[in-house]
Amino acid sequence: MKSLKFLAIALLAFVGGAASAQSKTDSLKVLGNCGMCKKHIETALKVKGVSTANWNVKTKVLKVSYDPSKVTLDQVQQKVADAGYDTPKYKATKESYLKLDDCCQYDRTGKEQTSH
């Protein structure tokens, strides 16, 4: 009976390890301003193959975990750009940028904004 339990635990560990081996995590800079930006960026990545997307308002860094057999990092960046936010590889169209809420229209020059 103990060997059967051990075998079941070993099998679950192997299957769990194999599933996580397919996942990849990358970080990239995505300009934005606020909590609404966070919502827009993360919602844009609710697509097949993306398991988690977390954009940090302070650092402007998007951390995304995905299955590269289902979605590529290029596709991830394109989805973010389609939502109106520039990524290192893709720039949002003027139309998608202008659809953002006023508070979300970030400085597109890439310069950090300072408050006085």
N, C-alpha and C positions, 0 to 999 in steps of 0.2 A: 504494500500500500504506500509506503514511504517513497519507493522508487517511482510510482505512478504520479505522486504529487510533485516530486522533483522534476520529472519529465514534463509535466504540464507547466510548471513555473519556467523551466528552461525554454520551452516552446514559446510561451508568451513573451519572454525577454527577447528571444530571437526575432519574432515577428515585430515587436515594438521597435527594436533596433533597426530592422530593415526599413520600416516605414520612416523613421527619422533620418535615415541615411539618404533618403530621396529629397529631403528638404534642404534648401539653401537659404542663408540669410545674408543680405547686403544692406549697406547704409549709403544714403546719398543725400546731398544738400538739396533742399527744396525751399525756395523763398516763399514767405507768407508772413502774416502778422498776428493772427489771433486764434481763439478757440473755434471760431467758425471755419477758419482755414483748415484747422486740424480735422474738423468734421468732414469738410469737402474732400480733402486729400485721402483720408482713410476710407471714406465711402466710395470714392472712385476705384479703390482697390478691392472691393468686395466682388471679386471675380474668381472663376474657376482656376485653381492652382495657387492662389494666394491664401496662406493660412493666417498670417497676421500682418498688420500694417500699423505702425505707431509713429506719428510725426510729433516731434518735440518743438513746442512753440518757442522756447528760449534758444535752443541750439540750431533750429531750422533743419534738423537732420531727420530723415525718414528712415526707419529701420523696418525692413520688409522681409518676411519669411515666405518662401514659395517653393513649389515643386517645378524644377526646370524642365521636366518632361511634359508639363502642361502649359507653362507660361514662361517667357524669357524676361530677363531684366529690361531689355529694350521695350517689350510690350508693357511692362509695369510703368516705365518712364513715360511711354506714350499715353497711357491711361491718365496719369497725373497731369500731363500737358493738356490733354483733352478737357480736363476739369478746370483749366485756367492757370495752372502753376508751372513755371519753368523748372526744368530738371537739367542736370549736366549735359544730357544728350539731346533733349527736345525742348523747344521753346513753345509755349502756349500761343495759339493764334490770338490776334488782337480781339477777335470776336468773343472767344471763350474767356479771355482776360476781362473784357468789359462787362461780361455777364456776372462777374463776381460782385458780392456785396461791397459797398463803399469801403467798409473797414478792412476788407480782404485785398484791396488793390494795393499790393506791395510795390516797392521801388524796383522797377525792372532793370535798373542799371547794374544791380548786383551789389551796390554799396550798402554797408550796414547803416541803418538809420540810428541817429543818436537823439536823445531827448534833451532839451535845454530847459 
